[in-house]
Amino acid sequence: MKIKTGIVLWLTIVIAIVAIVSFSMSQVVSDYFKKTILERDIDVNAKFIQLQARQHLTPEDFIAKDFANKDKTYKKFFDEINTDEIVRFKVWSTDKTIVYSDQKDEIGKTFSDDDELNDALGGEVQSEISDLEKSENISEKNFKQLIEIYVPIKSDSGTVIGVIETYASMDLVNTYIGNANQSIFLIAIAGISFVSLTVLLAFNVFRKNLINPVLDIRIQTKKIQEGDFDIKSESKGYDEVKKLGTAVEVMAFKLKEQQVKIAKTERLSAIGELAARLAHDLRNPLSVIRNSLSLIRHKYGSIPNSVNDFDRIDRSVLRMSHQLENVMDFVTTSELQLKTKPLNEIIKNAVEKANVPDSIKINLPTKDIILDCDPSKLEIVFDNILVNAKQAMGNSGTVDIRTNQDENLIKIEIQDSGTGIPPNVLPNIFEPLFTTKQEGTGLGLPSCKNIIEQHGGQISVKTELGKGSIFIITLPIIELQKQMNAISSV
């Protein structure tokens, strides 16, 4: 029952559409014929009248005087231009007086309120369709419509010397339009019959290849909505519908992956909160150990073999402090405290903080850059990268730091001469808690990524085993900094 109702609805819609299109086409055809045929006839008639006027009329024939003497001249002229369509004929002088007309009682009269005449006296051909209600003479009632054409006649110098007005019948044009509309409606009836049959046949095909598969996809999306992501696409029908079913299956798979990532993020968040509390609680005992170690070293530092023990304790405390700082840097996301600072100064502070030994040579940028940033956070970024470089080089090697600036970006490259990053490790280095080191937390590089992205920049790495790694940082130049650079360049 529902199928039959659907078919009837489809047929009704199609028939209505075809009828509307047919009516619209008839209107378009009417307008087209009126526009194209009339424009053609107006242009041809105007040129023909102008040509005959040059051959048979003189400027004196357009002067409003000696009306009786003009009768013979204009009768001959009218015979030259007369066609079956032309039913009336007038000649106007430049002072808007009728010099000659086939209606004798109009000759010698002046009409100043004729807009088309006024425009024609300006030198352009004018036309107007006159309906029965607007007809000027009872003899015109034999015609359904007339078109008035005002043709300006110019002298050899190009000056308008008069206007010739003709009234042409539109019966032939309207006949063309009527025949065209009749043909359109006959075609429309045939089209409705053909389309109705086609719809009946197409409906079954569409139901099999489109409607039913779409309903199956709807059921699958409802399962996804309820949390069931184990979707297996068995879509049939058209290729696009099959692709849609496959896309739904892929979407379900991606959603399942995303759900796992969300769960992981939630666990990471909980671990982060716990780590933050532990880091905060451990800071005070570490400070006590460091201060106590300083006192013990001062008192017992001269005891043989004690120096190495003190140094080992000191290194362990520093390592724990650095790991705690990594944890706090990752879990604490405070707003940027922007300041204008030289980039080299920030890098130098990070070098000192990273405790880079003398056996590692640091080549700083030769050209300094002034930038607006959070200096303390950028120090954390450079510190972590330098510590990683130090560990990758085994406390011996070279670190080259290069900077470059264009109109919109600052580019910073930190290259070490270490062992490089293995291909299986590289995709995960910015993932939280991922580390290949026993003493690492796996939060250093993720903290760097968060800080750089907080500045609106990006961080990436290029590496080659046995040759080292290059960390590439790009930072946008903010508007205040652009203004400062413009002032400094003046």
PyMOL commands that set and color helices and strands:
alter all, ss='L'
color gray80, all
select helices_A, chain A and resi 2-56+59-62+70-81+104-106+115-120+132-134+138-142+171-225+239-300+306-331+343-353+375-393+426-428+444-454+479-489
alter helices_A, ss='H'
color red, helices_A
select strands_A, chain A and resi 86-92+98-101+126-130+146-154+160-169+339-342+360-363+370-373+397-405+409-416+458-464+468-476
alter strands_A, ss='S'
color yellow, strands_A
deselect
rebuild
show_as cartoon
